[in-house]
């Protein structure tokens, strides 16, 4: 069905209003109709007028009206991600470095780069500076320009440079002179070398001292106990077989065995007090040389003087300070047992006090000649500054044929 058209009012004018199908006026100046400037002009008249094609009639009010198309809003073009993403036909060379810095964004962060975390904050600062005006954009461009080393740096060049440890940023390779300078700077100075050498000396000294202490306090005892035990077994075997006869003995030769039951001490007695030949081998030495010569156990009167280590090398006299008056001290020889009772102790005396070895020892409490025994050792422990003296008096002489004395049996 063809839509109805309104009738014209005259040949010389065309009104803004027209009748529709329902007979009401419609306004063609707005909506989808013609505006005032685009009204249809009246047909020319007269002899000189040229024939014009008839203007299209407006649509009836019930026809669909043309709608105005929305105009696209102007906006700034998004920057390209890199040089490779810029089309050749649209990219123009920049006029200056500032324009390049404004157009070219930062290269994407590399995986593992320490500056990747600051990329988002840098982008947000660039966006904020772009909205702040031309001056803010210029400042942001200068910051980016200085950080990336100028407009001449390209992503390929940045990846070609090695990381120099400056926060993940890359820079040009070092020259040979600069590399040598940095190598010399990394070398330790004289003070550092000296301190290291001194430290190594101290460590070595400490290790050596530790080994020495271990040797003195542990290994010497182990070795001395083994030597003393071997000497005691050999001495008893010789006695049983008759290989050794009573009489004079050579220095370092064992001739008796000392028993201190309270201290669980069983140690050979050798002639002389030499350290290397007697005392350091875990044995007890008999004072038998020069002015310090003392009597033998079998003598009718006299003082039987003995010396032994208190620490290290078997330390047979370490605990003689624990002896109390009446404690037995037994000397075993090839033919007899000589039993002494502890009488007194002198805790400290100088090494020069040799009167403690007299036939009637000074300071022992003995006042007349008798058969005595004297034990001497160093004090305090682990030093040799002073001497400790223990005295005893013989109370029994028992032949070996009668068996062991009660002091050893009990």
Buried (B, 14 or more C-beta within 10 A) or exposed (E): EEEEBBEEEEEEEBEBEBBBEEEEEBEBBEEEBBEEEEBBEEEEEEEEEEEEEEEEEBBBBEEEEEEEEEEEEEEEEEBBEEEEEBEEEEEEEBEEBBBBBBBBBBBEBBEEBBBEEBBEEBEEBBEEBBEEEEEBBEEBBEBBBEEBBEBEBBEEEBEEBEBBEEEBBBEEEEEEEEEEEEEEEEEEEEEEEEEEEEEEEEEEEEEEEEEEEEEBEEEBBEBBBEBBBEBBEBBBEBBEEEEBEEEEBEBBBBBBBBBBBBBEBBBBBBBBBBEEBBBBBBBBBBBBBEEEEBBBBBEEEBBBBBBBBBBBBBBBBBBBBEBEEEBBBBBBBBEBBBBBBBBBBBEEBEEEBBEBBBBBBBBBEBEEEBBBBBBBBBBEEEEEEBBBBBBBBBBBBBEEEEEBBEBBEE
